[in-house]
């Protein structure tokens, strides 16, 4: 990690201390697919709220590199949190005007940064990979950098949508990572086709992690229904998300 980024180093240190306190058990496959130098887009699954910190944990432990995450503008608008995010060079995304964030991300990629993206554009409460937005593929294409699929399993057991996790339940949770082989996005490639391939790859990585997971998820809230868990189906989760958006729109 760069000695010139004391805020980022401190934040990472606090995160590692918390994960150590919880005695999280980390395993990672394909970790060498994260380049030691140069730009890359990390396209990550999004089943919980701490994946950004968990992927950073795995990356820092591997080669000490920082990841610049694209986060919603609302987080940057908060006085303390916003100052921290800006000091760590994360990228603010205004959902109503995303051109500036996109341009900033491309610039960062071309300068050799790792950019973290959640292409599902929201937490998947079904714990399956939802349809992806094309932004990750477009960033990789324009910046001329590799697109790396990343799956995280177990992170939803720490903090996620629609389920309040008890503090005591976070201790000793296995957190498994799979970093897929880099996808090259050429200047003439169809980003929709690349995105479809990325979605299939991310789900395959998730499937592998679920099969290998050291804890039986039968009848557990954090396990997808097709594997015997009690999480909502993708259709049920999508309906709940739509209802939530309607309630928010009504309040606005």
C-alpha positions as CSV (number, residue, x, y, z in Angstrom):
1,X,0.0,0.0,0.0
2,X,1.2,3.5,-0.7
3,X,2.6,5.4,2.2
4,X,1.2,8.5,0.5
5,X,-2.4,7.5,1.3
6,X,-2.6,7.6,5.1
7,X,-6.4,7.8,5.2
8,X,-6.8,4.7,3.0
9,X,-4.2,2.8,5.0
10,X,-6.0,3.7,8.2
11,X,-9.4,2.7,6.8
12,X,-8.0,-0.6,5.6
13,X,-6.3,-1.2,8.9
14,X,-9.6,-0.6,10.8
15,X,-11.3,-3.0,8.4
16,X,-8.7,-5.7,8.9
17,X,-9.0,-5.3,12.6
18,X,-12.7,-5.7,12.5
19,X,-12.5,-8.8,10.3
20,X,-9.9,-10.2,12.7
21,X,-12.1,-9.4,15.7
22,X,-15.0,-11.3,14.0
23,X,-12.5,-14.1,13.2
24,X,-13.6,-14.3,9.6
25,X,-12.2,-17.2,7.6
26,X,-11.0,-16.1,4.2
27,X,-10.3,-18.4,1.2
28,X,-9.6,-17.1,-2.3
29,X,-9.2,-18.8,-5.6
30,X,-7.8,-17.2,-8.7
31,X,-6.3,-14.4,-6.7
32,X,-3.4,-14.1,-9.1
33,X,-5.8,-12.8,-11.7
34,X,-5.6,-9.4,-10.0
35,X,-2.8,-7.6,-11.8
36,X,0.1,-6.3,-9.8
37,X,0.3,-3.2,-11.9
38,X,-1.9,-1.4,-14.4
39,X,-5.6,-0.6,-14.6
40,X,-8.4,-3.2,-14.4
41,X,-12.2,-3.2,-13.8
42,X,-13.2,-5.6,-11.0
43,X,-16.9,-6.6,-11.6
44,X,-18.1,-7.9,-8.3
45,X,-21.2,-9.8,-7.1
46,X,-23.4,-7.8,-4.7
47,X,-25.2,-10.0,-2.1
48,X,-24.4,-7.8,1.0
49,X,-23.3,-4.4,2.0
50,X,-19.6,-5.2,2.9
51,X,-18.4,-6.7,-0.3
52,X,-16.4,-3.6,-1.1
53,X,-14.4,-4.0,2.1
54,X,-14.1,-7.7,1.7
55,X,-12.7,-7.6,-1.8
56,X,-10.3,-4.9,-0.7
57,X,-9.3,-7.2,2.2
58,X,-8.4,-10.0,-0.3
59,X,-6.6,-7.6,-2.7
60,X,-4.5,-5.9,0.0
61,X,-3.5,-9.3,1.4
62,X,-2.5,-10.4,-2.1
63,X,-0.5,-7.5,-3.5
64,X,-1.3,-4.4,-1.4
65,X,-3.2,-2.6,-4.2
66,X,-6.0,-0.2,-3.5
67,X,-9.3,-0.3,-5.2
68,X,-11.2,2.8,-6.2
69,X,-14.9,2.0,-5.8
70,X,-17.8,3.7,-7.6
71,X,-20.3,4.7,-5.0
72,X,-23.6,6.5,-5.0
73,X,-23.5,10.3,-4.6
74,X,-25.6,10.2,-1.5
75,X,-22.7,8.7,0.4
76,X,-20.4,11.5,-0.7
77,X,-22.9,14.1,0.4
78,X,-22.6,13.1,4.0
79,X,-20.0,15.4,5.7
80,X,-17.7,12.9,7.4
81,X,-18.2,9.9,5.1
82,X,-18.0,12.0,2.0
83,X,-14.7,13.5,3.1
84,X,-13.3,10.0,3.7
85,X,-14.5,8.7,0.4
86,X,-13.0,11.6,-1.5
87,X,-9.6,11.3,0.3
88,X,-9.5,7.6,-0.7
89,X,-10.2,8.6,-4.3
90,X,-13.4,6.7,-4.6
91,X,-15.7,7.9,-7.4
92,X,-19.1,9.6,-6.8
93,X,-21.9,8.4,-9.0
94,X,-24.9,10.6,-9.6
95,X,-27.6,8.2,-10.8
96,X,-29.3,11.0,-12.7
97,X,-26.1,12.2,-14.5
98,X,-23.5,9.5,-14.6
99,X,-21.3,10.9,-17.4
100,X,-18.9,12.6,-15.0
101,X,-18.4,9.5,-12.9
102,X,-17.9,7.4,-16.0
103,X,-15.2,9.9,-17.3
104,X,-13.5,10.0,-13.9
105,X,-13.4,6.2,-13.8
106,X,-11.9,5.9,-17.3
107,X,-9.3,8.5,-16.4
108,X,-8.4,6.5,-13.3
109,X,-8.2,3.2,-15.2
110,X,-5.9,4.8,-17.8
111,X,-3.6,6.0,-15.1
112,X,-3.3,2.4,-13.8
113,X,-5.9,2.2,-11.0
114,X,-8.1,-0.7,-10.1
115,X,-11.8,0.3,-10.3
116,X,-14.4,-1.7,-8.3
117,X,-17.9,-1.9,-9.9
118,X,-21.1,-3.7,-8.8
119,X,-22.7,-4.2,-12.3
120,X,-25.9,-5.5,-10.7
121,X,-26.5,-1.9,-9.5
122,X,-27.9,-3.0,-6.2
123,X,-27.9,-5.8,-3.7
124,X,-29.4,-9.1,-4.9
125,X,-31.6,-10.4,-2.1
126,X,-32.1,-13.7,-3.9
127,X,-28.3,-14.3,-3.7
128,X,-28.2,-15.1,-7.4
129,X,-26.6,-12.8,-10.0
130,X,-29.1,-10.5,-11.5
131,X,-29.1,-9.0,-15.0
132,X,-26.0,-6.7,-15.3
133,X,-25.7,-3.2,-16.5
134,X,-23.2,-2.7,-19.3
135,X,-21.1,0.0,-17.5
136,X,-18.3,-2.4,-16.4
137,X,-17.8,-3.7,-19.9
138,X,-17.9,-0.1,-21.4
139,X,-15.3,1.1,-18.9
140,X,-12.9,-1.7,-19.7
141,X,-13.4,-1.2,-23.4
142,X,-12.8,2.6,-23.4
143,X,-9.9,2.4,-21.0
144,X,-8.3,-0.6,-22.8
145,X,-8.0,-2.6,-19.5
146,X,-9.0,-6.1,-18.5
147,X,-12.4,-6.9,-17.0
148,X,-12.1,-9.3,-14.0
149,X,-15.2,-11.1,-12.7
150,X,-15.2,-11.4,-8.9
151,X,-17.6,-13.5,-6.8
152,X,-17.9,-13.3,-3.0
153,X,-19.8,-15.8,-0.9
154,X,-20.5,-15.5,2.8
155,X,-20.4,-11.7,2.9
156,X,-24.2,-11.5,3.0
157,X,-24.0,-13.2,6.4
158,X,-22.4,-10.1,7.8
159,X,-24.8,-7.4,6.6
160,X,-27.3,-7.4,3.8
161,X,-30.7,-6.2,2.6
162,X,-34.0,-7.2,4.2
163,X,-32.4,-9.2,7.0
164,X,-31.0,-7.9,10.3
165,X,-27.9,-9.9,11.2
166,X,-27.2,-10.3,14.9
167,X,-23.8,-9.1,16.0
168,X,-23.0,-12.5,17.5
169,X,-23.8,-14.2,14.2
170,X,-20.9,-12.5,12.4
171,X,-18.2,-14.4,14.4
172,X,-16.3,-17.1,12.5
173,X,-18.1,-16.7,9.2
174,X,-16.3,-18.2,6.2
175,X,-15.8,-15.7,3.4
176,X,-14.9,-17.2,0.1
177,X,-13.7,-15.4,-3.0
178,X,-13.3,-16.4,-6.6
179,X,-11.4,-14.1,-9.0
180,X,-12.1,-15.2,-12.6
181,X,-9.8,-15.0,-15.6
182,X,-9.6,-11.5,-17.1
183,X,-12.0,-10.8,-20.0
184,X,-10.5,-8.8,-22.8
185,X,-12.9,-6.2,-24.3
186,X,-11.8,-5.1,-27.7
187,X,-12.7,-1.8,-29.3
188,X,-15.1,-3.4,-31.7
189,X,-16.7,-5.9,-29.2
190,X,-20.4,-5.6,-28.5
191,X,-20.6,-4.6,-24.8
192,X,-24.0,-6.2,-24.5
193,X,-22.6,-9.6,-25.5
194,X,-19.6,-9.1,-23.2
195,X,-21.9,-8.2,-20.3
196,X,-24.0,-11.3,-21.0
197,X,-20.8,-13.4,-20.9
198,X,-19.7,-11.6,-17.7
199,X,-23.0,-12.5,-16.0
200,X,-22.7,-16.1,-16.9
201,X,-19.2,-16.2,-15.6
202,X,-20.0,-14.5,-12.3
203,X,-22.9,-16.9,-11.7
204,X,-20.6,-19.9,-12.5
205,X,-18.1,-18.5,-9.9
206,X,-20.9,-18.2,-7.4
207,X,-22.1,-21.7,-8.1
208,X,-18.6,-23.1,-7.4
209,X,-18.2,-21.1,-4.2
210,X,-21.6,-22.3,-3.0
211,X,-20.8,-26.0,-3.7
212,X,-17.5,-25.7,-1.8
213,X,-18.8,-23.6,1.1
214,X,-17.9,-25.2,4.4
215,X,-21.3,-24.5,6.1
216,X,-24.5,-26.2,5.2
217,X,-27.1,-23.6,4.0
218,X,-30.1,-25.8,4.1
219,X,-33.1,-23.9,5.5
220,X,-30.9,-20.9,6.1
221,X,-32.0,-17.3,5.2
222,X,-28.6,-16.7,3.4
223,X,-28.9,-19.6,1.0
224,X,-30.7,-19.2,-2.4
225,X,-33.9,-21.2,-2.6
226,X,-32.7,-23.4,-5.5
227,X,-30.1,-24.8,-3.1
228,X,-32.5,-25.4,-0.3
229,X,-32.3,-22.1,1.5
230,X,-35.1,-19.7,2.4
231,X,-34.0,-16.6,0.5
232,X,-36.6,-15.1,-1.8
233,X,-36.7,-16.3,-5.4
234,X,-35.3,-13.9,-8.0
235,X,-38.9,-13.1,-9.0
236,X,-39.9,-12.4,-5.4
237,X,-36.8,-10.3,-4.8
238,X,-37.4,-8.2,-8.0
239,X,-41.0,-7.6,-6.9
240,X,-39.9,-6.5,-3.5
241,X,-37.3,-4.1,-5.0
242,X,-40.0,-2.6,-7.4
243,X,-42.4,-2.1,-4.4
244,X,-39.6,-0.4,-2.5
245,X,-38.8,2.0,-5.3
246,X,-42.5,2.9,-5.6
247,X,-42.7,3.7,-1.9
248,X,-39.5,5.9,-2.2
249,X,-40.9,7.7,-5.3
250,X,-44.2,8.4,-3.5
251,X,-42.3,9.9,-0.5
252,X,-40.3,12.2,-2.9
